[in-house]
Amino acid sequence: MAAKIRLARMGRHKRPFYRIVVADSRMPRDGRFLEVLGTYDPLANPAVADIKAEKVISWLNKGAEMTDVVRTIFKRKGVLQQFREVKGK
């Protein structure tokens, strides 16, 4: 099973709100997932991301892959820097 860290769309029509989730890569975008790692609201100015960094780092250590959008969100919030520091120790 290949785990992916990706966005699952929530919210109403033209008011998207996303959960950052870990899911099997074969599951649909809004389908079954393994764990919720945070939320992302692109409509706020600036965009708001609430991330559970410890859980993200543990999933990355287990070999989960990120989508490009999630990688950008993590980079802006400094989660990737934390992961590199933990991985380097």
Biopython code that builds the backbone (N, CA, C, O; Angstrom):
import numpy as np
from Bio.PDB.StructureBuilder import StructureBuilder

atoms = [
    (1, "MET", "N", (0.842, -1.180, 0.000)),
    (1, "MET", "CA", (0.000, 0.000, 0.000)),
    (1, "MET", "C", (0.889, 1.247, 0.000)),
    (1, "MET", "O", (1.764, 1.391, 0.854)),
    (2, "ALA", "N", (0.666, 2.121, -0.939)),
    (2, "ALA", "CA", (1.409, 3.381, -1.012)),
    (2, "ALA", "C", (0.562, 4.472, -0.371)),
    (2, "ALA", "O", (-0.526, 4.786, -0.853)),
    (3, "ALA", "N", (1.062, 5.045, 0.711)),
    (3, "ALA", "CA", (0.335, 6.106, 1.399)),
    (3, "ALA", "C", (0.722, 7.452, 0.796)),
    (3, "ALA", "O", (1.890, 7.710, 0.505)),
    (4, "LYS", "N", (-0.279, 8.295, 0.616)),
    (4, "LYS", "CA", (-0.064, 9.645, 0.084)),
    (4, "LYS", "C", (-0.623, 10.648, 1.072)),
    (4, "LYS", "O", (-1.684, 10.435, 1.659)),
    (5, "ILE", "N", (0.096, 11.743, 1.250)),
    (5, "ILE", "CA", (-0.419, 12.870, 2.016)),
    (5, "ILE", "C", (-0.977, 13.832, 0.985)),
    (5, "ILE", "O", (-0.245, 14.337, 0.134)),
    (6, "ARG", "N", (-2.282, 14.084, 1.064)),
    (6, "ARG", "CA", (-2.931, 14.899, 0.041)),
    (6, "ARG", "C", (-4.113, 15.655, 0.627)),
    (6, "ARG", "O", (-4.432, 15.516, 1.808)),
    (7, "LEU", "N", (-4.758, 16.458, -0.216)),
    (7, "LEU", "CA", (-5.899, 17.257, 0.208)),
    (7, "LEU", "C", (-7.203, 16.524, -0.098)),
    (7, "LEU", "O", (-7.340, 15.889, -1.144)),
    (8, "ALA", "N", (-8.163, 16.621, 0.833)),
    (8, "ALA", "CA", (-9.516, 16.115, 0.619)),
    (8, "ALA", "C", (-10.444, 17.322, 0.704)),
    (8, "ALA", "O", (-10.434, 18.044, 1.701)),
    (9, "ARG", "N", (-11.235, 17.540, -0.320)),
    (9, "ARG", "CA", (-12.059, 18.748, -0.399)),
    (9, "ARG", "C", (-13.288, 18.647, 0.491)),
    (9, "ARG", "O", (-13.987, 17.633, 0.499)),
    (10, "MET", "N", (-13.536, 19.708, 1.236)),
    (10, "MET", "CA", (-14.731, 19.837, 2.061)),
    (10, "MET", "C", (-15.363, 21.183, 1.693)),
    (10, "MET", "O", (-14.894, 21.850, 0.771)),
    (11, "GLY", "N", (-16.384, 21.572, 2.377)),
    (11, "GLY", "CA", (-16.991, 22.877, 2.137)),
    (11, "GLY", "C", (-18.099, 22.803, 1.109)),
    (11, "GLY", "O", (-18.398, 21.745, 0.554)),
    (12, "ARG", "N", (-18.699, 23.955, 0.872)),
    (12, "ARG", "CA", (-19.832, 23.995, -0.043)),
    (12, "ARG", "C", (-19.399, 24.489, -1.418)),
    (12, "ARG", "O", (-18.212, 24.697, -1.671)),
    (13, "HIS", "N", (-20.351, 24.668, -2.281)),
    (13, "HIS", "CA", (-20.114, 25.097, -3.656)),
    (13, "HIS", "C", (-19.401, 26.451, -3.698)),
    (13, "HIS", "O", (-19.876, 27.426, -3.115)),
    (14, "LYS", "N", (-18.277, 26.505, -4.379)),
    (14, "LYS", "CA", (-17.443, 27.703, -4.548)),
    (14, "LYS", "C", (-16.873, 28.246, -3.238)),
    (14, "LYS", "O", (-16.425, 29.392, -3.196)),
    (15, "ARG", "N", (-16.881, 27.448, -2.168)),
    (15, "ARG", "CA", (-16.284, 27.825, -0.884)),
    (15, "ARG", "C", (-15.445, 26.644, -0.387)),
    (15, "ARG", "O", (-15.777, 26.040, 0.633)),
    (16, "PRO", "N", (-14.362, 26.311, -1.096)),
    (16, "PRO", "CA", (-13.605, 25.120, -0.733)),
    (16, "PRO", "C", (-12.874, 25.259, 0.592)),
    (16, "PRO", "O", (-12.432, 26.342, 0.977)),
    (17, "PHE", "N", (-12.764, 24.153, 1.260)),
    (17, "PHE", "CA", (-12.024, 24.010, 2.503)),
    (17, "PHE", "C", (-11.434, 22.616, 2.437)),
    (17, "PHE", "O", (-12.129, 21.675, 2.053)),
    (18, "TYR", "N", (-10.201, 22.459, 2.792)),
    (18, "TYR", "CA", (-9.536, 21.167, 2.597)),
    (18, "TYR", "C", (-9.033, 20.591, 3.912)),
    (18, "TYR", "O", (-8.622, 21.321, 4.814)),
    (19, "ARG", "N", (-9.075, 19.263, 4.001)),
    (19, "ARG", "CA", (-8.398, 18.532, 5.055)),
    (19, "ARG", "C", (-7.125, 17.967, 4.455)),
    (19, "ARG", "O", (-7.115, 17.515, 3.310)),
    (20, "ILE", "N", (-6.058, 17.995, 5.228)),
    (20, "ILE", "CA", (-4.818, 17.351, 4.813)),
    (20, "ILE", "C", (-4.868, 15.949, 5.418)),
    (20, "ILE", "O", (-4.876, 15.793, 6.639)),
    (21, "VAL", "N", (-4.902, 14.943, 4.564)),
    (21, "VAL", "CA", (-5.109, 13.573, 5.030)),
    (21, "VAL", "C", (-4.032, 12.640, 4.490)),
    (21, "VAL", "O", (-3.353, 12.943, 3.509)),
    (22, "VAL", "N", (-3.896, 11.502, 5.153)),
    (22, "VAL", "CA", (-3.074, 10.403, 4.650)),
    (22, "VAL", "C", (-4.043, 9.368, 4.126)),
    (22, "VAL", "O", (-4.933, 8.924, 4.851)),
    (23, "ALA", "N", (-3.879, 8.979, 2.872)),
    (23, "ALA", "CA", (-4.790, 8.021, 2.245)),
    (23, "ALA", "C", (-3.996, 7.049, 1.380)),
    (23, "ALA", "O", (-2.888, 7.341, 0.929)),
    (24, "ASP", "N", (-4.595, 5.897, 1.168)),
    (24, "ASP", "CA", (-4.055, 4.942, 0.209)),
    (24, "ASP", "C", (-4.133, 5.609, -1.167)),
    (24, "ASP", "O", (-5.139, 6.239, -1.492)),
    (25, "SER", "N", (-3.103, 5.477, -1.957)),
    (25, "SER", "CA", (-3.060, 6.168, -3.243)),
    (25, "SER", "C", (-4.146, 5.695, -4.200)),
    (25, "SER", "O", (-4.456, 6.392, -5.166)),
    (26, "ARG", "N", (-4.736, 4.518, -3.952)),
    (26, "ARG", "CA", (-5.775, 3.987, -4.830)),
    (26, "ARG", "C", (-7.172, 4.514, -4.487)),
    (26, "ARG", "O", (-8.107, 4.320, -5.263)),
    (27, "MET", "N", (-7.324, 5.173, -3.345)),
    (27, "MET", "CA", (-8.624, 5.695, -2.929)),
    (27, "MET", "C", (-8.940, 6.999, -3.670)),
    (27, "MET", "O", (-8.024, 7.719, -4.066)),
    (28, "PRO", "N", (-10.238, 7.311, -3.860)),
    (28, "PRO", "CA", (-10.596, 8.571, -4.516)),
    (28, "PRO", "C", (-10.249, 9.783, -3.650)),
    (28, "PRO", "O", (-9.976, 9.648, -2.457)),
    (29, "ARG", "N", (-10.263, 10.949, -4.256)),
    (29, "ARG", "CA", (-9.854, 12.190, -3.584)),
    (29, "ARG", "C", (-10.571, 12.408, -2.265)),
    (29, "ARG", "O", (-9.930, 12.717, -1.260)),
    (30, "ASP", "N", (-11.883, 12.254, -2.248)),
    (30, "ASP", "CA", (-12.655, 12.485, -1.030)),
    (30, "ASP", "C", (-13.085, 11.175, -0.373)),
    (30, "ASP", "O", (-14.018, 11.158, 0.430)),
    (31, "GLY", "N", (-12.415, 10.092, -0.709)),
    (31, "GLY", "CA", (-12.783, 8.776, -0.193)),
    (31, "GLY", "C", (-12.184, 8.490, 1.166)),
    (31, "GLY", "O", (-11.850, 9.397, 1.929)),
    (32, "ARG", "N", (-12.057, 7.214, 1.446)),
    (32, "ARG", "CA", (-11.559, 6.750, 2.737)),
    (32, "ARG", "C", (-10.114, 7.200, 2.940)),
    (32, "ARG", "O", (-9.320, 7.217, 2.000)),
    (33, "PHE", "N", (-9.786, 7.564, 4.177)),
    (33, "PHE", "CA", (-8.434, 7.992, 4.495)),
    (33, "PHE", "C", (-7.997, 7.339, 5.798)),
    (33, "PHE", "O", (-8.816, 6.787, 6.532)),
    (34, "LEU", "N", (-6.707, 7.404, 6.077)),
    (34, "LEU", "CA", (-6.155, 6.767, 7.267)),
    (34, "LEU", "C", (-6.127, 7.702, 8.465)),
    (34, "LEU", "O", (-6.424, 7.286, 9.585)),
    (35, "GLU", "N", (-5.771, 8.965, 8.240)),
    (35, "GLU", "CA", (-5.654, 9.914, 9.345)),
    (35, "GLU", "C", (-5.726, 11.342, 8.819)),
    (35, "GLU", "O", (-5.276, 11.633, 7.710)),
    (36, "VAL", "N", (-6.300, 12.230, 9.631)),
    (36, "VAL", "CA", (-6.336, 13.656, 9.311)),
    (36, "VAL", "C", (-5.112, 14.313, 9.942)),
    (36, "VAL", "O", (-4.869, 14.162, 11.139)),
    (37, "LEU", "N", (-4.344, 15.041, 9.137)),
    (37, "LEU", "CA", (-3.123, 15.687, 9.612)),
    (37, "LEU", "C", (-3.282, 17.189, 9.799)),
    (37, "LEU", "O", (-2.411, 17.832, 10.384)),
    (38, "GLY", "N", (-4.375, 17.754, 9.312)),
    (38, "GLY", "CA", (-4.582, 19.186, 9.464)),
    (38, "GLY", "C", (-5.638, 19.692, 8.508)),
    (38, "GLY", "O", (-6.353, 18.918, 7.872)),
    (39, "THR", "N", (-5.721, 21.015, 8.420)),
    (39, "THR", "CA", (-6.686, 21.659, 7.532)),
    (39, "THR", "C", (-5.998, 22.761, 6.746)),
    (39, "THR", "O", (-4.928, 23.242, 7.122)),
    (40, "TYR", "N", (-6.634, 23.154, 5.642)),
    (40, "TYR", "CA", (-6.111, 24.219, 4.788)),
    (40, "TYR", "C", (-7.289, 25.015, 4.249)),
    (40, "TYR", "O", (-8.202, 24.455, 3.642)),
    (41, "ASP", "N", (-7.264, 26.332, 4.474)),
    (41, "ASP", "CA", (-8.316, 27.221, 3.993)),
    (41, "ASP", "C", (-7.704, 28.212, 3.009)),
    (41, "ASP", "O", (-7.089, 29.192, 3.430)),
    (42, "PRO", "N", (-7.862, 27.976, 1.695)),
    (42, "PRO", "CA", (-7.236, 28.843, 0.700)),
    (42, "PRO", "C", (-7.944, 30.179, 0.520)),
    (42, "PRO", "O", (-7.368, 31.095, -0.068)),
    (43, "LEU", "N", (-9.170, 30.319, 1.006)),
    (43, "LEU", "CA", (-9.922, 31.548, 0.792)),
    (43, "LEU", "C", (-9.609, 32.633, 1.814)),
    (43, "LEU", "O", (-9.902, 33.804, 1.574)),
    (44, "ALA", "N", (-9.026, 32.271, 2.936)),
    (44, "ALA", "CA", (-8.626, 33.276, 3.915)),
    (44, "ALA", "C", (-7.486, 34.102, 3.317)),
    (44, "ALA", "O", (-6.754, 33.626, 2.449)),
    (45, "ASN", "N", (-7.346, 35.319, 3.781)),
    (45, "ASN", "CA", (-6.296, 36.182, 3.255)),
    (45, "ASN", "C", (-5.370, 36.588, 4.388)),
    (45, "ASN", "O", (-5.769, 37.428, 5.194)),
    (46, "PRO", "N", (-4.169, 36.054, 4.507)),
    (46, "PRO", "CA", (-3.544, 35.009, 3.697)),
    (46, "PRO", "C", (-4.128, 33.625, 4.011)),
    (46, "PRO", "O", (-4.832, 33.453, 5.007)),
    (47, "ALA", "N", (-3.833, 32.658, 3.163)),
    (47, "ALA", "CA", (-4.347, 31.295, 3.336)),
    (47, "ALA", "C", (-3.901, 30.734, 4.685)),
    (47, "ALA", "O", (-2.774, 30.964, 5.123)),
    (48, "VAL", "N", (-4.797, 29.997, 5.335)),
    (48, "VAL", "CA", (-4.536, 29.471, 6.672)),
    (48, "VAL", "C", (-4.359, 27.957, 6.598)),
    (48, "VAL", "O", (-5.185, 27.250, 6.021)),
    (49, "ALA", "N", (-3.271, 27.475, 7.190)),
    (49, "ALA", "CA", (-3.031, 26.033, 7.269)),
    (49, "ALA", "C", (-2.766, 25.676, 8.726)),
    (49, "ALA", "O", (-1.875, 26.242, 9.359)),
    (50, "ASP", "N", (-3.540, 24.739, 9.251)),
    (50, "ASP", "CA", (-3.363, 24.248, 10.611)),
    (50, "ASP", "C", (-2.875, 22.805, 10.489)),
    (50, "ASP", "O", (-3.620, 21.927, 10.051)),
    (51, "ILE", "N", (-1.613, 22.562, 10.881)),
    (51, "ILE", "CA", (-0.977, 21.273, 10.626)),
    (51, "ILE", "C", (-0.474, 20.674, 11.934)),
    (51, "ILE", "O", (0.071, 21.380, 12.782)),
    (52, "LYS", "N", (-0.660, 19.372, 12.088)),
    (52, "LYS", "CA", (-0.121, 18.623, 13.222)),
    (52, "LYS", "C", (1.245, 18.083, 12.788)),
    (52, "LYS", "O", (1.342, 17.001, 12.210)),
    (53, "ALA", "N", (2.289, 18.851, 13.075)),
    (53, "ALA", "CA", (3.626, 18.564, 12.546)),
    (53, "ALA", "C", (4.160, 17.214, 13.008)),
    (53, "ALA", "O", (4.820, 16.521, 12.234)),
    (54, "GLU", "N", (3.888, 16.823, 14.260)),
    (54, "GLU", "CA", (4.418, 15.557, 14.767)),
    (54, "GLU", "C", (3.864, 14.376, 13.978)),
    (54, "GLU", "O", (4.592, 13.436, 13.659)),
    (55, "LYS", "N", (2.568, 14.432, 13.666)),
    (55, "LYS", "CA", (1.959, 13.353, 12.896)),
    (55, "LYS", "C", (2.482, 13.335, 11.461)),
    (55, "LYS", "O", (2.698, 12.268, 10.886)),
    (56, "VAL", "N", (2.684, 14.522, 10.886)),
    (56, "VAL", "CA", (3.218, 14.602, 9.528)),
    (56, "VAL", "C", (4.606, 13.975, 9.473)),
    (56, "VAL", "O", (4.902, 13.186, 8.575)),
    (57, "ILE", "N", (5.448, 14.324, 10.425)),
    (57, "ILE", "CA", (6.816, 13.800, 10.451)),
    (57, "ILE", "C", (6.809, 12.285, 10.621)),
    (57, "ILE", "O", (7.606, 11.587, 9.994)),
    (58, "SER", "N", (5.909, 11.768, 11.470)),
    (58, "SER", "CA", (5.871, 10.315, 11.652)),
    (58, "SER", "C", (5.435, 9.610, 10.367)),
    (58, "SER", "O", (5.968, 8.550, 10.040)),
    (59, "TRP", "N", (4.478, 10.178, 9.635)),
    (59, "TRP", "CA", (4.049, 9.566, 8.369)),
    (59, "TRP", "C", (5.145, 9.657, 7.314)),
    (59, "TRP", "O", (5.332, 8.722, 6.536)),
    (60, "LEU", "N", (5.867, 10.768, 7.279)),
    (60, "LEU", "CA", (6.967, 10.883, 6.319)),
    (60, "LEU", "C", (8.068, 9.876, 6.632)),
    (60, "LEU", "O", (8.685, 9.329, 5.718)),
    (61, "ASN", "N", (8.318, 9.627, 7.914)),
    (61, "ASN", "CA", (9.304, 8.613, 8.298)),
    (61, "ASN", "C", (8.859, 7.217, 7.893)),
    (61, "ASN", "O", (9.695, 6.353, 7.629)),
    (62, "LYS", "N", (7.550, 6.985, 7.839)),
    (62, "LYS", "CA", (7.022, 5.684, 7.433)),
    (62, "LYS", "C", (7.038, 5.516, 5.913)),
    (62, "LYS", "O", (6.780, 4.421, 5.413)),
    (63, "GLY", "N", (7.334, 6.582, 5.178)),
    (63, "GLY", "CA", (7.463, 6.472, 3.729)),
    (63, "GLY", "C", (6.310, 7.056, 2.941)),
    (63, "GLY", "O", (6.217, 6.825, 1.735)),
    (64, "ALA", "N", (5.430, 7.806, 3.581)),
    (64, "ALA", "CA", (4.319, 8.431, 2.863)),
    (64, "ALA", "C", (4.865, 9.506, 1.919)),
    (64, "ALA", "O", (5.830, 10.201, 2.239)),
    (65, "GLU", "N", (4.236, 9.625, 0.764)),
    (65, "GLU", "CA", (4.642, 10.629, -0.219)),
    (65, "GLU", "C", (3.648, 11.784, -0.199)),
    (65, "GLU", "O", (2.472, 11.599, 0.113)),
    (66, "MET", "N", (4.133, 12.978, -0.535)),
    (66, "MET", "CA", (3.286, 14.171, -0.555)),
    (66, "MET", "C", (2.948, 14.544, -1.985)),
    (66, "MET", "O", (3.720, 14.283, -2.908)),
    (67, "THR", "N", (1.782, 15.159, -2.160)),
    (67, "THR", "CA", (1.467, 15.741, -3.454)),
    (67, "THR", "C", (2.200, 17.079, -3.546)),
    (67, "THR", "O", (2.707, 17.580, -2.543)),
    (68, "ASP", "N", (2.256, 17.648, -4.732)),
    (68, "ASP", "CA", (2.973, 18.909, -4.927)),
    (68, "ASP", "C", (2.366, 20.047, -4.114)),
    (68, "ASP", "O", (3.098, 20.849, -3.534)),
    (69, "VAL", "N", (1.042, 20.128, -4.064)),
    (69, "VAL", "CA", (0.377, 21.203, -3.323)),
    (69, "VAL", "C", (0.648, 21.071, -1.831)),
    (69, "VAL", "O", (0.914, 22.066, -1.157)),
    (70, "VAL", "N", (0.583, 19.861, -1.318)),
    (70, "VAL", "CA", (0.842, 19.633, 0.106)),
    (70, "VAL", "C", (2.294, 19.945, 0.425)),
    (70, "VAL", "O", (2.582, 20.510, 1.480)),
    (71, "ARG", "N", (3.208, 19.592, -0.457)),
    (71, "ARG", "CA", (4.626, 19.913, -0.238)),
    (71, "ARG", "C", (4.823, 21.425, -0.119)),
    (71, "ARG", "O", (5.587, 21.883, 0.731)),
    (72, "THR", "N", (4.149, 22.196, -0.955)),
    (72, "THR", "CA", (4.246, 23.657, -0.898)),
    (72, "THR", "C", (3.696, 24.185, 0.426)),
    (72, "THR", "O", (4.295, 25.071, 1.037)),
    (73, "ILE", "N", (2.564, 23.651, 0.869)),
    (73, "ILE", "CA", (1.974, 24.081, 2.143)),
    (73, "ILE", "C", (2.923, 23.773, 3.293)),
    (73, "ILE", "O", (3.144, 24.620, 4.158)),
    (74, "PHE", "N", (3.489, 22.563, 3.310)),
    (74, "PHE", "CA", (4.409, 22.176, 4.374)),
    (74, "PHE", "C", (5.667, 23.027, 4.352)),
    (74, "PHE", "O", (6.197, 23.377, 5.407)),
    (75, "LYS", "N", (6.150, 23.363, 3.165)),
    (75, "LYS", "CA", (7.349, 24.189, 3.049)),
    (75, "LYS", "C", (7.099, 25.578, 3.638)),
    (75, "LYS", "O", (7.950, 26.119, 4.343)),
    (76, "ARG", "N", (5.926, 26.153, 3.345)),
    (76, "ARG", "CA", (5.592, 27.485, 3.868)),
    (76, "ARG", "C", (5.445, 27.483, 5.387)),
    (76, "ARG", "O", (5.785, 28.467, 6.044)),
    (77, "LYS", "N", (4.940, 26.386, 5.947)),
    (77, "LYS", "CA", (4.728, 26.302, 7.392)),
    (77, "LYS", "C", (5.963, 25.818, 8.147)),
    (77, "LYS", "O", (5.964, 25.816, 9.378)),
    (78, "GLY", "N", (7.012, 25.409, 7.434)),
    (78, "GLY", "CA", (8.252, 24.985, 8.074)),
    (78, "GLY", "C", (8.276, 23.526, 8.508)),
    (78, "GLY", "O", (9.191, 23.116, 9.222)),
    (79, "VAL", "N", (7.297, 22.741, 8.097)),
    (79, "VAL", "CA", (7.238, 21.335, 8.492)),
    (79, "VAL", "C", (8.344, 20.537, 7.812)),
    (79, "VAL", "O", (8.927, 19.648, 8.432)),
    (80, "LEU", "N", (8.641, 20.835, 6.558)),
    (80, "LEU", "CA", (9.706, 20.111, 5.859)),
    (80, "LEU", "C", (11.071, 20.366, 6.501)),
    (80, "LEU", "O", (11.911, 19.468, 6.557)),
    (81, "GLN", "N", (11.285, 21.574, 6.979)),
    (81, "GLN", "CA", (12.537, 21.894, 7.677)),
    (81, "GLN", "C", (12.649, 21.071, 8.954)),
    (81, "GLN", "O", (13.720, 20.547, 9.263)),
    (82, "GLN", "N", (11.543, 20.954, 9.701)),
    (82, "GLN", "CA", (11.546, 20.131, 10.913)),
    (82, "GLN", "C", (11.829, 18.672, 10.581)),
    (82, "GLN", "O", (12.569, 17.996, 11.295)),
    (83, "PHE", "N", (11.231, 18.189, 9.484)),
    (83, "PHE", "CA", (11.450, 16.804, 9.066)),
    (83, "PHE", "C", (12.908, 16.559, 8.723)),
    (83, "PHE", "O", (13.464, 15.527, 9.097)),
    (84, "ARG", "N", (13.536, 17.492, 8.016)),
    (84, "ARG", "CA", (14.951, 17.344, 7.662)),
    (84, "ARG", "C", (15.830, 17.324, 8.898)),
    (84, "ARG", "O", (16.802, 16.571, 8.958)),
    (85, "GLU", "N", (15.495, 18.156, 9.899)),
    (85, "GLU", "CA", (16.271, 18.183, 11.143)),
    (85, "GLU", "C", (16.140, 16.862, 11.892)),
    (85, "GLU", "O", (17.127, 16.334, 12.404)),
    (86, "VAL", "N", (14.921, 16.330, 11.956)),
    (86, "VAL", "CA", (14.707, 15.049, 12.655)),
    (86, "VAL", "C", (15.381, 13.930, 11.893)),
    (86, "VAL", "O", (15.986, 13.047, 12.500)),
    (87, "LYS", "N", (15.289, 13.949, 10.571)),
    (87, "LYS", "CA", (15.886, 12.901, 9.753)),
    (87, "LYS", "C", (17.408, 12.937, 9.831)),
    (87, "LYS", "O", (18.056, 11.895, 9.738)),
    (88, "GLY", "N", (17.976, 14.109, 9.998)),
    (88, "GLY", "CA", (19.428, 14.248, 10.051)),
    (88, "GLY", "C", (20.027, 13.746, 11.365)),
    (88, "GLY", "O", (21.214, 13.423, 11.408)),
    (89, "LYS", "N", (19.245, 13.674, 12.421)),
    (89, "LYS", "CA", (19.765, 13.232, 13.725)),
    (89, "LYS", "C", (19.948, 11.755, 13.801)),
    (89, "LYS", "O", (20.377, 11.238, 14.832)),
]
sb = StructureBuilder()
sb.init_structure("model")
sb.init_model(0)
sb.init_chain("A")
sb.init_seg("    ")
for serial, (resi, resn, name, xyz) in enumerate(atoms, 1):
    if name == "N":
        sb.init_residue(resn, " ", resi, " ")
    sb.init_atom(name, np.array(xyz, "f"), 0.0, 1.0, " ", f" {name:<3s}", serial, name[0])
structure = sb.get_structure()
